[in-house]
Amino acid sequence: MPSSKSIADIKSALLNPATTSHFEVQIPRPSGLTSQYLIENGVNLNQVNQDKLHLLCSDAILPGSTFATHDISGDYHGTIHRHAYRRLYDDRIDLSFYVDAENYLPIRYFETWMKYIAGEAISSSEEGRPGVAEERYFYRMNYPNLYISNQGLTVTKFERDYKRSLTYKFVNAFPIALQSMAVSYDSSSLLKCTVSFSYIRYYVTPASPTAEPTQTNPTQQAALNNVNTNLTGTGALATPGTGLNIGGIPTSSANSSGNTVSGFTAGANSNIA
């Protein structure tokens, strides 16, 4: 049945929607794509440039999946039952990047990654293979475990208060396509490159539990107030001559034996005269 809703319920349910402009992408680097290989191809992927590459990602896709099902039509008269037997994932994820004018970092980085996958070399290599510029060049791909990132490619959706997030992690990801980029003498616009990544599956990390504030009942609060009052020097514990034991000896006994207790205050700043 329809139920009535208060204004507070409507506000809490509808007036705090998630937005599309708060996300972060983490780009992995496979084991075979060494720093030396990147530098030889004009890419200095230090921590600053790695963070810059992540920040240049302007568009990402939160992936989807479907179930492959099997129809069962003979068990019950007039009905068809459908059972799932496999989960099917999108065959790729597209990431778009702004291209910086300093070093064309996204283009150089992903071109170098795909160059490594294909085993390309500009000139003839030491093994006698022809360079990519030669007519007799042929492809010889590297091993998948060298150019595939088993873990690391992530897309995280978060909100502006950074308190909530949703992270998609992709398994066995590597770039499969670098889309063409048009340039022209028309009015200038931002140059962007789009890279398609292949992967075998993704999974969503569970949300971190949010700690609930501890509730204190009135009795506990009164006891805490009493302790706080005593520790600040205004309660009974801070008053000399109230029978407080000093090291196991009553104050009166210590005074009568010549070991006068003076200037006493609660805590570690007690003065023994």
DRENDO-1510 file (C-alpha; in Angstrom, 1 decimal, always signed):
<recs>
REC; n; res; u; v; w
REC; 1; MET; +0.0; +0.0; +0.0 .
REC; 2; PRO; +1.1; +3.6; -0.5 .
REC; 3; SER; +2.6; +5.1; +2.6 .
REC; 4; SER; +3.0; +8.7; +3.7 .
REC; 5; LYS; +6.5; +10.3; +3.8 .
REC; 6; SER; +7.7; +13.2; +5.8 .
REC; 7; ILE; +9.7; +16.1; +4.4 .
REC; 8; ALA; +12.7; +14.9; +6.4 .
REC; 9; ASP; +12.4; +11.4; +4.8 .
REC; 10; ILE; +12.2; +12.9; +1.3 .
REC; 11; LYS; +15.2; +15.2; +1.9 .
REC; 12; SER; +17.4; +12.4; +3.3 .
REC; 13; ALA; +16.5; +10.0; +0.4 .
REC; 14; LEU; +16.4; +12.4; -2.6 .
REC; 15; LEU; +18.5; +15.5; -1.9 .
REC; 16; ASN; +21.9; +13.8; -1.5 .
REC; 17; PRO; +22.5; +12.1; -4.9 .
REC; 18; ALA; +25.9; +10.9; -6.1 .
REC; 19; THR; +27.6; +12.9; -8.8 .
REC; 20; THR; +29.6; +11.8; -11.8 .
REC; 21; SER; +32.5; +14.3; -11.5 .
REC; 22; HIS; +34.2; +12.8; -8.5 .
REC; 23; PHE; +36.3; +9.7; -9.4 .
REC; 24; GLU; +39.9; +8.6; -9.4 .
REC; 25; VAL; +41.7; +6.1; -11.7 .
REC; 26; GLN; +44.8; +4.2; -10.8 .
REC; 27; ILE; +46.9; +3.0; -13.8 .
REC; 28; PRO; +49.1; -0.1; -13.2 .
REC; 29; ARG; +52.5; -0.7; -14.7 .
REC; 30; PRO; +53.3; -4.3; -15.6 .
REC; 31; SER; +56.5; -6.0; -14.6 .
REC; 32; GLY; +58.1; -6.0; -18.0 .
REC; 33; LEU; +57.6; -2.2; -18.6 .
REC; 34; THR; +60.7; -1.2; -16.7 .
REC; 35; SER; +61.7; +2.4; -15.9 .
REC; 36; GLN; +64.7; +2.1; -18.3 .
REC; 37; TYR; +62.5; +1.0; -21.2 .
REC; 38; LEU; +60.1; +3.9; -20.5 .
REC; 39; ILE; +63.0; +6.4; -20.4 .
REC; 40; GLU; +64.4; +5.1; -23.7 .
REC; 41; ASN; +61.0; +5.9; -25.2 .
REC; 42; GLY; +60.8; +9.4; -23.8 .
REC; 43; VAL; +58.7; +8.6; -20.7 .
REC; 44; ASN; +60.0; +9.5; -17.2 .
REC; 45; LEU; +57.3; +7.8; -15.1 .
REC; 46; ASN; +58.4; +9.0; -11.7 .
REC; 47; GLN; +55.9; +9.4; -8.8 .
REC; 48; VAL; +55.0; +13.0; -9.9 .
REC; 49; ASN; +54.3; +11.9; -13.5 .
REC; 50; GLN; +52.4; +8.9; -12.3 .
REC; 51; ASP; +50.1; +11.1; -10.2 .
REC; 52; LYS; +49.8; +13.5; -13.2 .
REC; 53; LEU; +48.7; +10.6; -15.5 .
REC; 54; HIS; +46.0; +9.6; -13.0 .
REC; 55; LEU; +44.8; +13.2; -12.7 .
REC; 56; LEU; +44.7; +13.6; -16.5 .
REC; 57; CYS; +42.0; +10.9; -16.8 .
REC; 58; SER; +38.9; +12.9; -17.7 .
REC; 59; ASP; +36.4; +10.1; -18.4 .
REC; 60; ALA; +36.0; +6.6; -17.1 .
REC; 61; ILE; +33.4; +3.9; -17.2 .
REC; 62; LEU; +31.9; +2.0; -14.3 .
REC; 63; PRO; +31.6; -1.5; -15.9 .
REC; 64; GLY; +28.6; -3.7; -16.1 .
REC; 65; SER; +28.0; -7.5; -16.3 .
REC; 66; THR; +25.3; -9.9; -17.2 .
REC; 67; PHE; +24.5; -13.6; -16.6 .
REC; 68; ALA; +24.4; -16.2; -19.3 .
REC; 69; THR; +21.3; -18.3; -18.6 .
REC; 70; HIS; +19.9; -21.7; -19.6 .
REC; 71; ASP; +16.2; -22.0; -20.4 .
REC; 72; ILE; +14.3; -25.0; -18.9 .
REC; 73; SER; +11.0; -25.4; -20.6 .
REC; 74; GLY; +9.9; -29.0; -20.0 .
REC; 75; ASP; +9.8; -29.3; -16.2 .
REC; 76; TYR; +6.6; -27.4; -15.6 .
REC; 77; HIS; +3.6; -27.0; -18.0 .
REC; 78; GLY; +3.2; -23.6; -19.5 .
REC; 79; THR; +6.3; -22.0; -17.8 .
REC; 80; ILE; +9.9; -21.5; -18.7 .
REC; 81; HIS; +12.5; -21.4; -16.0 .
REC; 82; ARG; +15.8; -19.6; -16.5 .
REC; 83; HIS; +18.9; -20.5; -14.5 .
REC; 84; ALA; +22.2; -18.7; -14.5 .
REC; 85; TYR; +25.4; -20.6; -15.2 .
REC; 86; ARG; +28.0; -18.0; -16.1 .
REC; 87; ARG; +28.7; -14.3; -15.4 .
REC; 88; LEU; +29.7; -12.3; -18.5 .
REC; 89; TYR; +31.7; -9.1; -18.2 .
REC; 90; ASP; +32.1; -6.2; -20.6 .
REC; 91; ASP; +34.9; -7.0; -23.0 .
REC; 92; ARG; +36.7; -3.7; -22.4 .
REC; 93; ILE; +36.8; -0.5; -20.4 .
REC; 94; ASP; +37.5; +2.9; -22.0 .
REC; 95; LEU; +39.5; +5.6; -20.3 .
REC; 96; SER; +39.9; +9.1; -21.8 .
REC; 97; PHE; +42.8; +11.4; -20.9 .
REC; 98; TYR; +43.6; +15.0; -21.4 .
REC; 99; VAL; +46.9; +15.3; -23.3 .
REC; 100; ASP; +49.4; +17.7; -21.7 .
REC; 101; ALA; +51.4; +20.0; -23.9 .
REC; 102; GLU; +54.6; +19.4; -21.9 .
REC; 103; ASN; +55.4; +15.9; -23.0 .
REC; 104; TYR; +52.1; +14.3; -24.4 .
REC; 105; LEU; +52.4; +12.0; -21.4 .
REC; 106; PRO; +49.2; +9.8; -21.9 .
REC; 107; ILE; +50.0; +9.2; -25.6 .
REC; 108; ARG; +53.7; +8.4; -25.0 .
REC; 109; TYR; +53.0; +6.2; -22.0 .
REC; 110; PHE; +50.3; +4.0; -23.7 .
REC; 111; GLU; +52.1; +3.9; -27.0 .
REC; 112; THR; +55.2; +2.6; -25.2 .
REC; 113; TRP; +53.1; +0.0; -23.3 .
REC; 114; MET; +51.6; -1.2; -26.6 .
REC; 115; LYS; +55.0; -1.1; -28.3 .
REC; 116; TYR; +56.3; -3.4; -25.5 .
REC; 117; ILE; +53.4; -5.8; -26.0 .
REC; 118; ALA; +54.3; -6.1; -29.7 .
REC; 119; GLY; +58.0; -6.3; -29.1 .
REC; 120; GLU; +58.8; -3.4; -31.4 .
REC; 121; ALA; +62.2; -1.8; -31.8 .
REC; 122; ILE; +62.9; +1.3; -33.9 .
REC; 123; SER; +66.2; -0.1; -35.2 .
REC; 124; SER; +67.5; -3.6; -35.6 .
REC; 125; SER; +67.9; -5.3; -32.3 .
REC; 126; GLU; +70.8; -7.3; -31.1 .
REC; 127; GLU; +69.0; -10.6; -31.8 .
REC; 128; GLY; +69.0; -9.7; -35.5 .
REC; 129; ARG; +65.3; -8.8; -35.8 .
REC; 130; PRO; +64.6; -6.0; -38.2 .
REC; 131; GLY; +63.5; -2.7; -36.8 .
REC; 132; VAL; +59.9; -1.5; -37.1 .
REC; 133; ALA; +60.9; +1.1; -39.7 .
REC; 134; GLU; +62.3; -1.7; -42.0 .
REC; 135; GLU; +60.2; -3.3; -44.7 .
REC; 136; ARG; +61.1; -6.8; -43.6 .
REC; 137; TYR; +59.9; -6.2; -40.0 .
REC; 138; PHE; +57.7; -8.8; -38.4 .
REC; 139; TYR; +55.8; -9.0; -35.0 .
REC; 140; ARG; +56.9; -11.2; -32.1 .
REC; 141; MET; +54.7; -10.5; -29.1 .
REC; 142; ASN; +56.0; -10.6; -25.5 .
REC; 143; TYR; +54.7; -13.1; -23.0 .
REC; 144; PRO; +51.4; -12.1; -21.4 .
REC; 145; ASN; +52.7; -12.3; -17.9 .
REC; 146; LEU; +55.1; -9.5; -18.7 .
REC; 147; TYR; +52.7; -7.0; -20.2 .
REC; 148; ILE; +49.5; -7.8; -18.2 .
REC; 149; SER; +48.9; -6.2; -14.9 .
REC; 150; ASN; +47.3; -8.9; -12.6 .
REC; 151; GLN; +46.1; -6.3; -10.2 .
REC; 152; GLY; +46.2; -2.5; -10.0 .
REC; 153; LEU; +43.8; -1.0; -12.5 .
REC; 154; THR; +41.1; +0.6; -10.4 .
REC; 155; VAL; +38.3; +3.1; -10.8 .
REC; 156; THR; +37.1; +4.6; -7.6 .
REC; 157; LYS; +33.9; +6.6; -7.3 .
REC; 158; PHE; +33.7; +8.9; -4.3 .
REC; 159; GLU; +31.8; +12.0; -3.1 .
REC; 160; ARG; +33.1; +15.5; -2.3 .
REC; 161; ASP; +33.2; +14.8; +1.4 .
REC; 162; TYR; +35.6; +11.8; +0.8 .
REC; 163; LYS; +33.6; +9.7; +3.4 .
REC; 164; ARG; +32.1; +7.2; +0.9 .
REC; 165; SER; +33.6; +5.4; -2.0 .
REC; 166; LEU; +33.0; +2.6; -4.5 .
REC; 167; THR; +36.1; +0.9; -5.9 .
REC; 168; TYR; +36.1; -1.3; -9.0 .
REC; 169; LYS; +39.3; -3.5; -9.4 .
REC; 170; PHE; +40.1; -5.1; -12.8 .
REC; 171; VAL; +42.0; -8.4; -13.1 .
REC; 172; ASN; +44.6; -9.0; -15.9 .
REC; 173; ALA; +44.2; -5.6; -17.5 .
REC; 174; PHE; +46.3; -4.3; -20.4 .
REC; 175; PRO; +45.7; -1.7; -23.2 .
REC; 176; ILE; +44.1; -3.3; -26.3 .
REC; 177; ALA; +43.3; -0.2; -28.4 .
REC; 178; LEU; +44.4; +3.4; -28.6 .
REC; 179; GLN; +41.8; +5.3; -30.5 .
REC; 180; SER; +42.6; +7.8; -33.2 .
REC; 181; MET; +42.8; +11.5; -32.4 .
REC; 182; ALA; +41.7; +14.2; -34.9 .
REC; 183; VAL; +43.7; +17.4; -35.3 .
REC; 184; SER; +42.7; +20.2; -37.6 .
REC; 185; TYR; +43.1; +23.9; -38.4 .
REC; 186; ASP; +39.6; +24.7; -37.1 .
REC; 187; SER; +39.1; +26.4; -33.8 .
REC; 188; SER; +41.3; +24.7; -31.1 .
REC; 189; SER; +39.9; +22.3; -28.6 .
REC; 190; LEU; +41.4; +20.1; -25.9 .
REC; 191; LEU; +43.3; +17.1; -27.3 .
REC; 192; LYS; +42.2; +13.9; -25.7 .
REC; 193; CYS; +43.2; +10.3; -26.2 .
REC; 194; THR; +41.0; +7.3; -25.4 .
REC; 195; VAL; +42.5; +3.9; -24.4 .
REC; 196; SER; +40.6; +0.7; -24.2 .
REC; 197; PHE; +41.7; -1.9; -21.7 .
REC; 198; SER; +41.0; -5.6; -21.8 .
REC; 199; TYR; +40.4; -7.5; -18.6 .
REC; 200; ILE; +39.0; -10.9; -17.6 .
REC; 201; ARG; +36.8; -9.8; -14.7 .
REC; 202; TYR; +36.3; -7.1; -12.2 .
REC; 203; TYR; +35.1; -7.0; -8.6 .
REC; 204; VAL; +33.9; -4.4; -6.2 .
REC; 205; THR; +35.7; -4.0; -2.9 .
REC; 206; PRO; +33.5; -4.1; +0.2 .
REC; 207; ALA; +32.7; -0.8; +2.0 .
REC; 208; SER; +34.7; +0.0; +5.1 .
REC; 209; PRO; +32.5; +0.0; +8.2 .
REC; 210; THR; +31.8; +3.4; +9.7 .
REC; 211; ALA; +32.4; +3.6; +13.4 .
REC; 212; GLU; +29.3; +4.6; +15.3 .
REC; 213; PRO; +29.8; +7.3; +18.0 .
REC; 214; THR; +29.8; +5.8; +21.5 .
REC; 215; GLN; +26.7; +6.6; +23.5 .
REC; 216; THR; +27.2; +7.4; +27.3 .
REC; 217; ASN; +24.3; +6.9; +29.6 .
REC; 218; PRO; +23.6; +9.6; +32.4 .
REC; 219; THR; +25.1; +7.4; +35.2 .
REC; 220; GLN; +28.4; +7.0; +33.3 .
REC; 221; GLN; +28.5; +10.7; +32.3 .
REC; 222; ALA; +28.1; +11.7; +36.0 .
REC; 223; ALA; +31.0; +9.4; +37.0 .
REC; 224; LEU; +33.1; +10.9; +34.2 .
REC; 225; ASN; +32.3; +14.4; +35.4 .
REC; 226; ASN; +33.3; +13.5; +38.9 .
REC; 227; VAL; +36.7; +12.1; +37.8 .
REC; 228; ASN; +37.3; +15.2; +35.6 .
REC; 229; THR; +36.5; +17.5; +38.5 .
REC; 230; ASN; +38.9; +15.7; +40.8 .
REC; 231; LEU; +41.7; +15.7; +38.2 .
REC; 232; THR; +41.4; +19.4; +37.6 .
REC; 233; GLY; +42.1; +20.1; +41.3 .
REC; 234; THR; +38.6; +21.2; +42.5 .
REC; 235; GLY; +37.3; +17.9; +43.9 .
REC; 236; ALA; +37.7; +15.9; +47.1 .
REC; 237; LEU; +40.8; +14.1; +45.8 .
REC; 238; ALA; +42.7; +17.4; +45.5 .
REC; 239; THR; +41.9; +18.6; +49.1 .
REC; 240; PRO; +44.8; +17.9; +51.6 .
REC; 241; GLY; +44.0; +16.1; +54.8 .
REC; 242; THR; +41.2; +14.0; +53.5 .
REC; 243; GLY; +42.9; +10.7; +54.3 .
REC; 244; LEU; +44.4; +10.2; +50.8 .
REC; 245; ASN; +47.1; +7.5; +50.9 .
REC; 246; ILE; +50.5; +8.6; +49.7 .
REC; 247; GLY; +52.5; +5.5; +48.7 .
REC; 248; GLY; +50.3; +3.5; +51.1 .
REC; 249; ILE; +50.9; +5.8; +54.0 .
REC; 250; PRO; +48.0; +8.0; +55.3 .
REC; 251; THR; +48.5; +11.7; +55.1 .
REC; 252; SER; +48.2; +12.1; +58.9 .
REC; 253; SER; +50.8; +9.4; +59.6 .
REC; 254; ALA; +53.2; +11.0; +57.2 .
REC; 255; ASN; +52.9; +14.4; +58.8 .
REC; 256; SER; +53.3; +13.1; +62.4 .
REC; 257; SER; +56.5; +11.2; +61.5 .
REC; 258; GLY; +58.1; +14.4; +60.2 .
REC; 259; ASN; +57.6; +13.7; +56.5 .
REC; 260; THR; +55.3; +16.6; +55.8 .
REC; 261; VAL; +53.0; +16.4; +52.8 .
REC; 262; SER; +52.6; +19.9; +51.4 .
REC; 263; GLY; +51.3; +21.5; +48.2 .
REC; 264; PHE; +49.6; +18.3; +47.2 .
REC; 265; THR; +47.6; +18.3; +44.0 .
REC; 266; ALA; +46.2; +15.3; +42.2 .
REC; 267; GLY; +48.2; +13.7; +39.4 .
REC; 268; ALA; +51.9; +13.4; +38.7 .
REC; 269; ASN; +52.8; +16.9; +39.9 .
REC; 270; SER; +52.5; +16.0; +43.6 .
REC; 271; ASN; +55.2; +17.7; +45.8 .
REC; 272; ILE; +56.6; +15.8; +48.8 .
REC; 273; ALA; +58.3; +18.2; +51.3 .
</recs>
